[in-house]
Amino acid sequence: MVLFAVTRVVYNLCVHPLRNFPGPIHMRASVFPYLCKEMAGTLSDDILDLHRRYGEVVRVAPHELSFANAAAWDDIYSQKQNLGRDTRFYSVPEKHLASVDLQKGNIVRRALQPGFSERSRRDQEPTIMSCVDLLVRRLHERCGGGATPVDIVSWYDFTTFDIHSDLALGEAFGCLEMSDYHPWVRDTFQLSRAGRFLRLLNYFPRLKKLLFFLVGKSARKRSREHTELPRTKLLKLMDDSKEERSDLIGNLIKRKDDLGLSMEELQANAIILVRAGAETTATALSGLTYYLLTNANALEKATLEVRSTFKDECEITFSSVCRLNFLQACMNETLRLYPLSRLECRG
């Protein structure tokens, strides 16, 4: 075992095809420093520091390079290059939005496009606005005229998960009604935290199999129960398909047989629509709220813009908010401060 480890380190430093790229010797020699930084949640900041030290291209692990050059974007992420996604990160069915096979993933994306069209957006507005109205009512009830603090992050979670579960599963989870996390949503956050650890286990397949064997029946049962609720809601939505409704998943259901989608693949795509849409939106809204509240001038200007544009809350619609140029600029700045993850492709 020791001889194997030493041989691997020597290979990574002296023989590996990436041996000539700069980077700290311990990260070029072994993947463990990279994994430790990711588990600690400091990987992004650490890689930024490495770029400041070593330049635009840094070897951050034996088999991985990090690029800090806009010109590399097309070379890495362009579909023309067809580099594919990292199988250690994306463990999903073939016909899935995040499939490692980009061509099969594109089939699903094209089928979902009608749900994101301008017409669908207008049709979905009543569903979204009803959730937003309920959010405002709940905040008024809880805040007591501003005397009682509330955890706005949780309320954004309630709202976005209710919206996306309605649009992707046919029925809202009811977080806003309960003023609490639905058990499925709570489990989703717990699984997300565990997911970072599970993803790192993909670097060690044998260890992963052993741990999954040792984890016990109760954990596996809980995982099955977590996937059963979306399945039940989807089956109900498919049974009620005679009722025309504009959502995100409807066109995929209609084309399920043409695309050869299994129920498991349909379910997996619905789940990612809920998770990816809800959590990211809530995070962006939380960031926007934080930065506005910590920048008095920006908050005052955004408040003035909203109150001078609308005389009554019923005037606030999808089309009318497009006139809020300063608030849109604040949103864009928030998205700049919360950029997309870079952990996608091999490289």
Phi and psi in degrees as GROMACS dihedral restraints (atoms count N, CA, C in turn):
[ dihedral_restraints ]
;  ai    aj    ak    al  type     phi  dphi    fc
    3     4     5     6     1   -64.0    20    10
    4     5     6     7     1   -43.0    20    10
    6     7     8     9     1   -61.5    20    10
    7     8     9    10     1   -40.7    20    10
    9    10    11    12     1   -62.7    20    10
   10    11    12    13     1   -44.6    20    10
   12    13    14    15     1   -63.0    20    10
   13    14    15    16     1   -43.6    20    10
   15    16    17    18     1   -64.3    20    10
   16    17    18    19     1   -42.3    20    10
   18    19    20    21     1   -61.8    20    10
   19    20    21    22     1   -41.7    20    10
   21    22    23    24     1   -64.0    20    10
   22    23    24    25     1   -42.1    20    10
   24    25    26    27     1   -63.4    20    10
   25    26    27    28     1   -44.8    20    10
   27    28    29    30     1   -62.1    20    10
   28    29    30    31     1   -42.6    20    10
   30    31    32    33     1   -60.6    20    10
   31    32    33    34     1   -48.3    20    10
   33    34    35    36     1   -61.3    20    10
   34    35    36    37     1   -34.5    20    10
   36    37    38    39     1   -86.2    20    10
   37    38    39    40     1   -31.8    20    10
   39    40    41    42     1  -115.7    20    10
   40    41    42    43     1   -24.0    20    10
   42    43    44    45     1  -118.9    20    10
   43    44    45    46     1   -28.7    20    10
   45    46    47    48     1   -53.3    20    10
   46    47    48    49     1   142.5    20    10
   48    49    50    51     1   -56.3    20    10
   49    50    51    52     1   -24.3    20    10
   51    52    53    54     1   -96.1    20    10
   52    53    54    55     1    13.6    20    10
   54    55    56    57     1   -61.4    20    10
   55    56    57    58     1   -26.9    20    10
   57    58    59    60     1   -86.9    20    10
   58    59    60    61     1    -5.7    20    10
   60    61    62    63     1   -80.7    20    10
   61    62    63    64     1   142.5    20    10
   63    64    65    66     1   -73.4    20    10
   64    65    66    67     1   155.7    20    10
   66    67    68    69     1   163.4    20    10
   67    68    69    70     1   162.5    20    10
   69    70    71    72     1   -63.0    20    10
   70    71    72    73     1   141.8    20    10
   72    73    74    75     1   -61.9    20    10
   73    74    75    76     1   -36.6    20    10
   75    76    77    78     1   -69.4    20    10
   76    77    78    79     1   -29.5    20    10
   78    79    80    81     1   -81.3    20    10
   79    80    81    82     1   -28.5    20    10
   81    82    83    84     1   -74.2    20    10
   82    83    84    85     1   -26.8    20    10
   84    85    86    87     1   -83.1    20    10
   85    86    87    88     1   -34.0    20    10
   87    88    89    90     1  -146.7    20    10
   88    89    90    91     1   152.7    20    10
   90    91    92    93     1   -80.8    20    10
   91    92    93    94     1   -15.1    20    10
   93    94    95    96     1   -61.1    20    10
   94    95    96    97     1   -42.4    20    10
   96    97    98    99     1   -58.9    20    10
   97    98    99   100     1   -39.5    20    10
   99   100   101   102     1   -61.3    20    10
  100   101   102   103     1   -46.5    20    10
  102   103   104   105     1   -67.2    20    10
  103   104   105   106     1   -38.0    20    10
  105   106   107   108     1   -64.1    20    10
  106   107   108   109     1   -40.4    20    10
  108   109   110   111     1   -66.6    20    10
  109   110   111   112     1   -37.4    20    10
  111   112   113   114     1   -68.7    20    10
  112   113   114   115     1   -40.7    20    10
  114   115   116   117     1   -63.3    20    10
  115   116   117   118     1   -34.6    20    10
  117   118   119   120     1   -77.0    20    10
  118   119   120   121     1   -12.9    20    10
  120   121   122   123     1    79.9    20    10
  121   122   123   124     1    17.1    20    10
  123   124   125   126     1  -111.2    20    10
  124   125   126   127     1     5.9    20    10
  126   127   128   129     1   -57.6    20    10
  127   128   129   130     1   -46.6    20    10
  129   130   131   132     1   -60.8    20    10
  130   131   132   133     1   -46.1    20    10
  132   133   134   135     1   -66.1    20    10
  133   134   135   136     1   -38.7    20    10
  135   136   137   138     1   -65.5    20    10
  136   137   138   139     1   -40.7    20    10
  138   139   140   141     1   -66.0    20    10
  139   140   141   142     1   -38.4    20    10
  141   142   143   144     1   -59.5    20    10
  142   143   144   145     1   -43.7    20    10
  144   145   146   147     1   -62.6    20    10
  145   146   147   148     1   -37.6    20    10
  147   148   149   150     1   -65.3    20    10
  148   149   150   151     1   -38.4    20    10
  150   151   152   153     1   -65.3    20    10
  151   152   153   154     1   -38.0    20    10
  153   154   155   156     1   -63.8    20    10
  154   155   156   157     1   -29.5    20    10
  156   157   158   159     1   -88.5    20    10
  157   158   159   160     1   -41.6    20    10
  159   160   161   162     1  -107.0    20    10
  160   161   162   163     1   -15.2    20    10
  162   163   164   165     1   112.3    20    10
  163   164   165   166     1  -161.0    20    10
  165   166   167   168     1   -72.7    20    10
  166   167   168   169     1   -28.3    20    10
  168   169   170   171     1  -121.7    20    10
  169   170   171   172     1   123.9    20    10
  171   172   173   174     1  -131.4    20    10
  172   173   174   175     1   136.5    20    10
  174   175   176   177     1   -85.9    20    10
  175   176   177   178     1   107.6    20    10
  177   178   179   180     1   -97.7    20    10
  178   179   180   181     1    -9.9    20    10
  180   181   182   183     1  -158.6    20    10
  181   182   183   184     1   165.2    20    10
  183   184   185   186     1   -52.3    20    10
  184   185   186   187     1   -38.3    20    10
  186   187   188   189     1  -110.7    20    10
  187   188   189   190     1    12.7    20    10
  189   190   191   192     1  -133.1    20    10
  190   191   192   193     1   138.4    20    10
  192   193   194   195     1  -116.7    20    10
  193   194   195   196     1   146.4    20    10
  195   196   197   198     1  -114.8    20    10
  196   197   198   199     1   133.3    20    10
  198   199   200   201     1  -112.3    20    10
  199   200   201   202     1   135.2    20    10
  201   202   203   204     1  -120.0    20    10
  202   203   204   205     1    56.1    20    10
  204   205   206   207     1  -145.0    20    10
  205   206   207   208     1   125.7    20    10
  207   208   209   210     1   -59.5    20    10
  208   209   210   211     1   -29.0    20    10
  210   211   212   213     1   -65.4    20    10
  211   212   213   214     1   -22.2    20    10
  213   214   215   216     1   -76.1    20    10
  214   215   216   217     1   -15.5    20    10
  216   217   218   219     1   -58.4    20    10
  217   218   219   220     1   -51.4    20    10
  219   220   221   222     1   -65.0    20    10
  220   221   222   223     1   -37.8    20    10
  222   223   224   225     1   -64.5    20    10
  223   224   225   226     1   -32.6    20    10
  225   226   227   228     1   -94.2    20    10
  226   227   228   229     1   -47.3    20    10
  228   229   230   231     1   -98.3    20    10
  229   230   231   232     1   -14.7    20    10
  231   232   233   234     1   -61.9    20    10
  232   233   234   235     1   135.5    20    10
  234   235   236   237     1   -66.4    20    10
  235   236   237   238     1   -20.8    20    10
  237   238   239   240     1   -63.4    20    10
  238   239   240   241     1   -31.4    20    10
  240   241   242   243     1   -75.3    20    10
  241   242   243   244     1   -27.7    20    10
  243   244   245   246     1    52.1    20    10
  244   245   246   247     1    45.5    20    10
  246   247   248   249     1   -71.1    20    10
  247   248   249   250     1   -24.5    20    10
  249   250   251   252     1    80.4    20    10
  250   251   252   253     1   171.3    20    10
  252   253   254   255     1  -100.9    20    10
  253   254   255   256     1   158.3    20    10
  255   256   257   258     1   -71.0    20    10
  256   257   258   259     1   117.4    20    10
  258   259   260   261     1   -66.1    20    10
  259   260   261   262     1   -18.6    20    10
  261   262   263   264     1   -76.9    20    10
  262   263   264   265     1   -17.5    20    10
  264   265   266   267     1  -101.5    20    10
  265   266   267   268     1   -41.5    20    10
  267   268   269   270     1  -103.8    20    10
  268   269   270   271     1    97.5    20    10
  270   271   272   273     1  -109.5    20    10
  271   272   273   274     1    79.8    20    10
  273   274   275   276     1  -136.1    20    10
  274   275   276   277     1   167.7    20    10
  276   277   278   279     1   -60.6    20    10
  277   278   279   280     1   163.4    20    10
  279   280   281   282     1   -61.5    20    10
  280   281   282   283     1   -49.4    20    10
  282   283   284   285     1   -91.8    20    10
  283   284   285   286     1    80.0    20    10
  285   286   287   288     1  -145.6    20    10
  286   287   288   289     1   150.4    20    10
  288   289   290   291     1   -53.3    20    10
  289   290   291   292     1   -34.9    20    10
  291   292   293   294     1  -106.7    20    10
  292   293   294   295     1    27.9    20    10
  294   295   296   297     1   -60.8    20    10
  295   296   297   298     1   143.1    20    10
  297   298   299   300     1   -67.7    20    10
  298   299   300   301     1   -22.0    20    10
  300   301   302   303     1   -89.6    20    10
  301   302   303   304     1   104.7    20    10
  303   304   305   306     1   -61.5    20    10
  304   305   306   307     1   -34.5    20    10
  306   307   308   309     1   -65.4    20    10
  307   308   309   310     1   -42.9    20    10
  309   310   311   312     1   -69.4    20    10
  310   311   312   313     1   -35.3    20    10
  312   313   314   315     1   -65.0    20    10
  313   314   315   316     1   -35.8    20    10
  315   316   317   318     1   -65.8    20    10
  316   317   318   319     1   -32.3    20    10
  318   319   320   321     1   -59.6    20    10
  319   320   321   322     1   -44.6    20    10
  321   322   323   324     1   -67.7    20    10
  322   323   324   325     1   -42.0    20    10
  324   325   326   327     1   -61.7    20    10
  325   326   327   328     1   -41.5    20    10
  327   328   329   330     1   -64.4    20    10
  328   329   330   331     1   -37.5    20    10
  330   331   332   333     1   -68.4    20    10
  331   332   333   334     1   -27.2    20    10
  333   334   335   336     1   -87.0    20    10
  334   335   336   337     1   -13.9    20    10
  336   337   338   339     1   -54.5    20    10
  337   338   339   340     1   -41.1    20    10
  339   340   341   342     1   -56.7    20    10
  340   341   342   343     1   -30.7    20    10
  342   343   344   345     1   -69.8    20    10
  343   344   345   346     1   -14.7    20    10
  345   346   347   348     1  -111.1    20    10
  346   347   348   349     1    11.4    20    10
  348   349   350   351     1   -74.5    20    10
  349   350   351   352     1   166.9    20    10
  351   352   353   354     1   -62.2    20    10
  352   353   354   355     1   -39.5    20    10
  354   355   356   357     1   -64.0    20    10
  355   356   357   358     1   -45.1    20    10
  357   358   359   360     1   -64.0    20    10
  358   359   360   361     1   -37.9    20    10
  360   361   362   363     1   -59.8    20    10
  361   362   363   364     1   -42.1    20    10
  363   364   365   366     1   -66.0    20    10
  364   365   366   367     1   -40.8    20    10
  366   367   368   369     1   -67.9    20    10
  367   368   369   370     1   -29.7    20    10
  369   370   371   372     1   -82.6    20    10
  370   371   372   373     1    -9.5    20    10
  372   373   374   375     1   -56.9    20    10
  373   374   375   376     1   -44.8    20    10
  375   376   377   378     1   -58.5    20    10
  376   377   378   379     1   -39.9    20    10
  378   379   380   381     1   -62.3    20    10
  379   380   381   382     1   -46.2    20    10
  381   382   383   384     1   -68.2    20    10
  382   383   384   385     1   -43.4    20    10
  384   385   386   387     1   -65.7    20    10
  385   386   387   388     1   -34.2    20    10
  387   388   389   390     1   -64.5    20    10
  388   389   390   391     1   -37.5    20    10
  390   391   392   393     1   -69.0    20    10
  391   392   393   394     1   -40.2    20    10
  393   394   395   396     1   -65.4    20    10
  394   395   396   397     1   -41.8    20    10
  396   397   398   399     1   -60.9    20    10
  397   398   399   400     1   -42.0    20    10
  399   400   401   402     1   -65.8    20    10
  400   401   402   403     1   -37.2    20    10
  402   403   404   405     1   -58.3    20    10
  403   404   405   406     1   -47.1    20    10
  405   406   407   408     1   -62.9    20    10
  406   407   408   409     1   -42.2    20    10
  408   409   410   411     1   -62.6    20    10
  409   410   411   412     1   -44.0    20    10
  411   412   413   414     1   -63.6    20    10
  412   413   414   415     1   -39.4    20    10
  414   415   416   417     1   -66.1    20    10
  415   416   417   418     1   -39.6    20    10
  417   418   419   420     1   -62.0    20    10
  418   419   420   421     1   -40.6    20    10
  420   421   422   423     1   -65.4    20    10
  421   422   423   424     1   -39.6    20    10
  423   424   425   426     1   -84.0    20    10
  424   425   426   427     1   -31.1    20    10
  426   427   428   429     1   -78.0    20    10
  427   428   429   430     1   -21.3    20    10
  429   430   431   432     1    58.6    20    10
  430   431   432   433     1    47.0    20    10
  432   433   434   435     1    71.4    20    10
  433   434   435   436     1    19.5    20    10
  435   436   437   438     1    97.6    20    10
  436   437   438   439     1    -0.4    20    10
  438   439   440   441     1   -83.5    20    10
  439   440   441   442     1   -23.0    20    10
  441   442   443   444     1  -111.6    20    10
  442   443   444   445     1   122.4    20    10
  444   445   446   447     1   -72.6    20    10
  445   446   447   448     1   149.4    20    10
  447   448   449   450     1  -131.0    20    10
  448   449   450   451     1   157.1    20    10
  450   451   452   453     1   -85.8    20    10
  451   452   453   454     1    96.4    20    10
  453   454   455   456     1   -65.7    20    10
  454   455   456   457     1   -27.8    20    10
  456   457   458   459     1   -61.1    20    10
  457   458   459   460     1   -44.1    20    10
  459   460   461   462     1   -62.7    20    10
  460   461   462   463     1   -41.2    20    10
  462   463   464   465     1   -68.5    20    10
  463   464   465   466     1   -34.8    20    10
  465   466   467   468     1   -64.7    20    10
  466   467   468   469     1   -39.7    20    10
  468   469   470   471     1   -59.5    20    10
  469   470   471   472     1   -47.4    20    10
  471   472   473   474     1   -55.2    20    10
  472   473   474   475     1   -45.7    20    10
  474   475   476   477     1   -67.4    20    10
  475   476   477   478     1   -50.0    20    10
  477   478   479   480     1   -69.5    20    10
  478   479   480   481     1   -35.2    20    10
  480   481   482   483     1   -71.1    20    10
  481   482   483   484     1   -34.9    20    10
  483   484   485   486     1   -64.4    20    10
  484   485   486   487     1   -43.5    20    10
  486   487   488   489     1   -63.8    20    10
  487   488   489   490     1   -50.8    20    10
  489   490   491   492     1   -73.3    20    10
  490   491   492   493     1   -30.5    20    10
  492   493   494   495     1   -68.6    20    10
  493   494   495   496     1   -35.9    20    10
  495   496   497   498     1   -65.6    20    10
  496   497   498   499     1   -43.7    20    10
  498   499   500   501     1   -78.4    20    10
  499   500   501   502     1   -23.4    20    10
  501   502   503   504     1  -108.5    20    10
  502   503   504   505     1   -21.1    20    10
  504   505   506   507     1  -122.0    20    10
  505   506   507   508     1    -5.1    20    10
  507   508   509   510     1    87.8    20    10
  508   509   510   511     1    -3.3    20    10
  510   511   512   513     1  -157.5    20    10
  511   512   513   514     1   132.4    20    10
  513   514   515   516     1   -71.7    20    10
  514   515   516   517     1   151.8    20    10
  516   517   518   519     1   -71.6    20    10
  517   518   519   520     1   -22.1    20    10
  519   520   521   522     1    83.2    20    10
  520   521   522   523     1    24.0    20    10
  522   523   524   525     1   -61.9    20    10
  523   524   525   526     1   -42.2    20    10
  525   526   527   528     1   -66.6    20    10
  526   527   528   529     1   -38.1    20    10
  528   529   530   531     1   -63.9    20    10
  529   530   531   532     1   -42.2    20    10
  531   532   533   534     1   -81.9    20    10
  532   533   534   535     1   -15.4    20    10
  534   535   536   537     1    56.2    20    10
  535   536   537   538     1    38.3    20    10
  537   538   539   540     1  -160.9    20    10
  538   539   540   541     1   164.9    20    10
  540   541   542   543     1   -70.1    20    10
  541   542   543   544     1   133.0    20    10
  543   544   545   546     1   -66.4    20    10
  544   545   546   547     1   144.4    20    10
  546   547   548   549     1   -52.0    20    10
  547   548   549   550     1   -37.2    20    10
  549   550   551   552     1   -64.8    20    10
  550   551   552   553     1   -40.6    20    10
  552   553   554   555     1   -67.8    20    10
  553   554   555   556     1   -41.7    20    10
  555   556   557   558     1   -61.2    20    10
  556   557   558   559     1   -43.2    20    10
  558   559   560   561     1   -63.7    20    10
  559   560   561   562     1   -34.8    20    10
  561   562   563   564     1   -60.1    20    10
  562   563   564   565     1   -44.0    20    10
  564   565   566   567     1   -66.7    20    10
  565   566   567   568     1   -38.3    20    10
  567   568   569   570     1   -66.0    20    10
  568   569   570   571     1   -40.9    20    10
  570   571   572   573     1   -67.0    20    10
  571   572   573   574     1   -34.0    20    10
  573   574   575   576     1   -64.2    20    10
  574   575   576   577     1   -41.0    20    10
  576   577   578   579     1   -67.0    20    10
  577   578   579   580     1   -39.4    20    10
  579   580   581   582     1   -72.2    20    10
  580   581   582   583     1   -26.6    20    10
  582   583   584   585     1   -61.1    20    10
  583   584   585   586     1   -32.7    20    10
  585   586   587   588     1   -61.9    20    10
  586   587   588   589     1   -43.6    20    10
  588   589   590   591     1   -67.1    20    10
  589   590   591   592     1   -42.7    20    10
  591   592   593   594     1   -65.0    20    10
  592   593   594   595     1   -36.5    20    10
  594   595   596   597     1   -65.4    20    10
  595   596   597   598     1   -38.7    20    10
  597   598   599   600     1   -66.3    20    10
  598   599   600   601     1   -27.1    20    10
  600   601   602   603     1   -66.7    20    10
  601   602   603   604     1   -19.2    20    10
  603   604   605   606     1   -63.9    20    10
  604   605   606   607     1   -17.4    20    10
  606   607   608   609     1   -74.3    20    10
  607   608   609   610     1   -16.5    20    10
  609   610   611   612     1  -132.4    20    10
  610   611   612   613     1    76.3    20    10
  612   613   614   615     1   -54.7    20    10
  613   614   615   616     1   -41.0    20    10
  615   616   617   618     1   -67.8    20    10
  616   617   618   619     1   -41.4    20    10
  618   619   620   621     1   -63.9    20    10
  619   620   621   622     1   -37.5    20    10
  621   622   623   624     1   -62.6    20    10
  622   623   624   625     1   -44.5    20    10
  624   625   626   627     1   -61.6    20    10
  625   626   627   628     1   -40.4    20    10
  627   628   629   630     1   -64.1    20    10
  628   629   630   631     1   -45.4    20    10
  630   631   632   633     1   -66.0    20    10
  631   632   633   634     1   -37.7    20    10
  633   634   635   636     1   -66.3    20    10
  634   635   636   637     1   -31.3    20    10
  636   637   638   639     1   -70.8    20    10
  637   638   639   640     1   -38.0    20    10
  639   640   641   642     1   -81.1    20    10
  640   641   642   643     1   -16.0    20    10
  642   643   644   645     1   -65.5    20    10
  643   644   645   646     1   -24.1    20    10
  645   646   647   648     1    94.7    20    10
  646   647   648   649     1   163.0    20    10
  648   649   650   651     1   -68.1    20    10
  649   650   651   652     1   -34.9    20    10
  651   652   653   654     1   -62.5    20    10
  652   653   654   655     1   -41.7    20    10
  654   655   656   657     1   -67.7    20    10
  655   656   657   658     1   -40.1    20    10
  657   658   659   660     1   -66.3    20    10
  658   659   660   661     1   -36.9    20    10
  660   661   662   663     1   -64.0    20    10
  661   662   663   664     1   -42.3    20    10
  663   664   665   666     1   -62.9    20    10
  664   665   666   667     1   -38.5    20    10
  666   667   668   669     1   -64.2    20    10
  667   668   669   670     1   -41.4    20    10
  669   670   671   672     1   -64.4    20    10
  670   671   672   673     1   -40.3    20    10
  672   673   674   675     1   -64.6    20    10
  673   674   675   676     1   -33.3    20    10
  675   676   677   678     1   -65.8    20    10
  676   677   678   679     1   -34.9    20    10
  678   679   680   681     1   -86.0    20    10
  679   680   681   682     1   -14.8    20    10
  681   682   683   684     1   -72.9    20    10
  682   683   684   685     1   -36.7    20    10
  684   685   686   687     1   -62.1    20    10
  685   686   687   688     1   -50.0    20    10
  687   688   689   690     1   -58.5    20    10
  688   689   690   691     1   -36.8    20    10
  690   691   692   693     1   -62.6    20    10
  691   692   693   694     1   -44.2    20    10
  693   694   695   696     1   -62.7    20    10
  694   695   696   697     1   -43.4    20    10
  696   697   698   699     1   -65.9    20    10
  697   698   699   700     1   -38.7    20    10
  699   700   701   702     1   -65.9    20    10
  700   701   702   703     1   -42.5    20    10
  702   703   704   705     1   -61.3    20    10
  703   704   705   706     1   -40.1    20    10
  705   706   707   708     1   -64.8    20    10
  706   707   708   709     1   -41.4    20    10
  708   709   710   711     1   -63.6    20    10
  709   710   711   712     1   -40.2    20    10
  711   712   713   714     1   -67.9    20    10
  712   713   714   715     1   -34.6    20    10
  714   715   716   717     1   -68.4    20    10
  715   716   717   718     1   -30.5    20    10
  717   718   719   720     1   -95.6    20    10
  718   719   720   721     1    20.6    20    10
  720   721   722   723     1   -65.7    20    10
  721   722   723   724     1   -13.7    20    10
  723   724   725   726     1   -66.1    20    10
  724   725   726   727     1   -27.2    20    10
  726   727   728   729     1   -79.9    20    10
  727   728   729   730     1   118.5    20    10
  729   730   731   732     1   -73.6    20    10
  730   731   732   733     1   125.1    20    10
  732   733   734   735     1  -145.8    20    10
  733   734   735   736     1   145.1    20    10
  735   736   737   738     1   -93.4    20    10
  736   737   738   739     1   118.8    20    10
  738   739   740   741     1  -146.2    20    10
  739   740   741   742     1  -168.9    20    10
  741   742   743   744     1   -89.7    20    10
  742   743   744   745     1   -25.8    20    10
  744   745   746   747     1  -105.2    20    10
  745   746   747   748     1   -12.3    20    10
  747   748   749   750     1   -56.3    20    10
  748   749   750   751     1   -44.8    20    10
  750   751   752   753     1   -67.7    20    10
  751   752   753   754     1   -32.8    20    10
  753   754   755   756     1   -67.9    20    10
  754   755   756   757     1   -36.5    20    10
  756   757   758   759     1   -65.1    20    10
  757   758   759   760     1   -43.8    20    10
  759   760   761   762     1   -61.7    20    10
  760   761   762   763     1   -35.3    20    10
  762   763   764   765     1   -99.2    20    10
  763   764   765   766     1    12.0    20    10
  765   766   767   768     1   -54.9    20    10
  766   767   768   769     1   -47.5    20    10
  768   769   770   771     1   -70.4    20    10
  769   770   771   772     1   -40.5    20    10
  771   772   773   774     1   -61.7    20    10
  772   773   774   775     1   -37.3    20    10
  774   775   776   777     1   -86.7    20    10
  775   776   777   778     1    -7.3    20    10
  777   778   779   780     1    69.3    20    10
  778   779   780   781     1    34.2    20    10
  780   781   782   783     1   -82.1    20    10
  781   782   783   784     1   130.2    20    10
  783   784   785   786     1   -79.7    20    10
  784   785   786   787     1   166.6    20    10
  786   787   788   789     1   -62.5    20    10
  787   788   789   790     1   -36.2    20    10
  789   790   791   792     1   -64.6    20    10
  790   791   792   793     1   -39.7    20    10
  792   793   794   795     1   -69.9    20    10
  793   794   795   796     1   -40.1    20    10
  795   796   797   798     1   -62.0    20    10
  796   797   798   799     1   -43.7    20    10
  798   799   800   801     1   -63.4    20    10
  799   800   801   802     1   -43.4    20    10
  801   802   803   804     1   -63.2    20    10
  802   803   804   805     1   -38.6    20    10
  804   805   806   807     1   -69.3    20    10
  805   806   807   808     1   -37.9    20    10
  807   808   809   810     1   -64.4    20    10
  808   809   810   811     1   -40.9    20    10
  810   811   812   813     1   -64.0    20    10
  811   812   813   814     1   -42.1    20    10
  813   814   815   816     1   -70.0    20    10
  814   815   816   817     1   -29.6    20    10
  816   817   818   819     1   -63.9    20    10
  817   818   819   820     1   -39.1    20    10
  819   820   821   822     1   -70.1    20    10
  820   821   822   823     1   -53.1    20    10
  822   823   824   825     1   -64.1    20    10
  823   824   825   826     1   -51.5    20    10
  825   826   827   828     1   -67.4    20    10
  826   827   828   829     1   -37.3    20    10
  828   829   830   831     1   -74.6    20    10
  829   830   831   832     1   -41.0    20    10
  831   832   833   834     1   -75.9    20    10
  832   833   834   835     1   -52.7    20    10
  834   835   836   837     1   -65.2    20    10
  835   836   837   838     1   -41.9    20    10
  837   838   839   840     1   -67.3    20    10
  838   839   840   841     1   -38.8    20    10
  840   841   842   843     1   -66.1    20    10
  841   842   843   844     1   -43.9    20    10
  843   844   845   846     1   -63.0    20    10
  844   845   846   847     1   -38.5    20    10
  846   847   848   849     1   -64.8    20    10
  847   848   849   850     1   -44.1    20    10
  849   850   851   852     1   -63.9    20    10
  850   851   852   853     1   -42.4    20    10
  852   853   854   855     1   -64.6    20    10
  853   854   855   856     1   -38.6    20    10
  855   856   857   858     1   -64.1    20    10
  856   857   858   859     1   -43.1    20    10
  858   859   860   861     1   -62.8    20    10
  859   860   861   862     1   -44.2    20    10
  861   862   863   864     1   -59.3    20    10
  862   863   864   865     1   -45.9    20    10
  864   865   866   867     1   -61.5    20    10
  865   866   867   868     1   -44.3    20    10
  867   868   869   870     1   -60.9    20    10
  868   869   870   871     1   -48.6    20    10
  870   871   872   873     1   -68.9    20    10
  871   872   873   874     1   -33.5    20    10
  873   874   875   876     1   -66.9    20    10
  874   875   876   877     1   -42.0    20    10
  876   877   878   879     1   -71.3    20    10
  877   878   879   880     1   -20.0    20    10
  879   880   881   882     1  -101.8    20    10
  880   881   882   883     1     4.7    20    10
  882   883   884   885     1  -130.7    20    10
  883   884   885   886     1    92.4    20    10
  885   886   887   888     1   -58.9    20    10
  886   887   888   889     1   -40.2    20    10
  888   889   890   891     1   -64.6    20    10
  889   890   891   892     1   -43.2    20    10
  891   892   893   894     1   -65.6    20    10
  892   893   894   895     1   -41.1    20    10
  894   895   896   897     1   -62.7    20    10
  895   896   897   898     1   -43.1    20    10
  897   898   899   900     1   -63.2    20    10
  898   899   900   901     1   -42.0    20    10
  900   901   902   903     1   -68.1    20    10
  901   902   903   904     1   -41.3    20    10
  903   904   905   906     1   -65.9    20    10
  904   905   906   907     1   -41.0    20    10
  906   907   908   909     1   -62.7    20    10
  907   908   909   910     1   -45.4    20    10
  909   910   911   912     1   -61.8    20    10
  910   911   912   913     1   -41.2    20    10
  912   913   914   915     1   -62.0    20    10
  913   914   915   916     1   -45.8    20    10
  915   916   917   918     1   -64.5    20    10
  916   917   918   919     1   -47.2    20    10
  918   919   920   921     1   -73.2    20    10
  919   920   921   922     1   -25.0    20    10
  921   922   923   924     1   -84.5    20    10
  922   923   924   925     1   -20.5    20    10
  924   925   926   927     1   -85.5    20    10
  925   926   927   928     1   -37.1    20    10
  927   928   929   930     1  -118.6    20    10
  928   929   930   931     1   129.3    20    10
  930   931   932   933     1   -90.4    20    10
  931   932   933   934     1   -21.7    20    10
  933   934   935   936     1  -146.4    20    10
  934   935   936   937     1   149.8    20    10
  936   937   938   939     1   -64.4    20    10
  937   938   939   940     1   -24.0    20    10
  939   940   941   942     1   -68.7    20    10
  940   941   942   943     1   -15.3    20    10
  942   943   944   945     1   -79.1    20    10
  943   944   945   946     1   -11.5    20    10
  945   946   947   948     1   -81.8    20    10
  946   947   948   949     1   111.7    20    10
  948   949   950   951     1  -134.5    20    10
  949   950   951   952     1   173.6    20    10
  951   952   953   954     1   -58.0    20    10
  952   953   954   955     1   -41.2    20    10
  954   955   956   957     1   -76.5    20    10
  955   956   957   958     1   -37.7    20    10
  957   958   959   960     1   -72.1    20    10
  958   959   960   961     1   -29.9    20    10
  960   961   962   963     1   -70.3    20    10
  961   962   963   964     1   -13.6    20    10
  963   964   965   966     1   -64.0    20    10
  964   965   966   967     1   -16.5    20    10
  966   967   968   969     1   -81.5    20    10
  967   968   969   970     1    -8.2    20    10
  969   970   971   972     1   -84.9    20    10
  970   971   972   973     1    78.6    20    10
  972   973   974   975     1   -65.6    20    10
  973   974   975   976     1   -41.1    20    10
  975   976   977   978     1   -69.1    20    10
  976   977   978   979     1   -41.7    20    10
  978   979   980   981     1   -64.4    20    10
  979   980   981   982     1   -36.5    20    10
  981   982   983   984     1   -64.0    20    10
  982   983   984   985     1   -38.9    20    10
  984   985   986   987     1   -64.1    20    10
  985   986   987   988     1   -37.2    20    10
  987   988   989   990     1   -64.6    20    10
  988   989   990   991     1   -40.1    20    10
  990   991   992   993     1   -63.8    20    10
  991   992   993   994     1   -44.1    20    10
  993   994   995   996     1   -61.8    20    10
  994   995   996   997     1   -39.3    20    10
  996   997   998   999     1   -67.3    20    10
  997   998   999  1000     1   -37.1    20    10
  999  1000  1001  1002     1   -62.1    20    10
 1000  1001  1002  1003     1   -44.2    20    10
 1002  1003  1004  1005     1   -66.7    20    10
 1003  1004  1005  1006     1   -29.8    20    10
 1005  1006  1007  1008     1   -66.9    20    10
 1006  1007  1008  1009     1   -38.1    20    10
 1008  1009  1010  1011     1   -77.3    20    10
 1009  1010  1011  1012     1   -18.9    20    10
 1011  1012  1013  1014     1  -117.1    20    10
 1012  1013  1014  1015     1    71.3    20    10
 1014  1015  1016  1017     1   -72.5    20    10
 1015  1016  1017  1018     1   167.9    20    10
 1017  1018  1019  1020     1   -63.5    20    10
 1018  1019  1020  1021     1   149.2    20    10
 1020  1021  1022  1023     1   -66.8    20    10
 1021  1022  1023  1024     1   146.6    20    10
 1023  1024  1025  1026     1   -94.7    20    10
 1024  1025  1026  1027     1    -8.8    20    10
 1026  1027  1028  1029     1   -81.0    20    10
 1027  1028  1029  1030     1    85.2    20    10
 1029  1030  1031  1032     1  -133.7    20    10
 1030  1031  1032  1033     1   -62.4    20    10
 1032  1033  1034  1035     1   -92.5    20    10
 1033  1034  1035  1036     1   164.3    20    10
 1035  1036  1037  1038     1   -65.3    20    10
 1036  1037  1038  1039     1   150.1    20    10
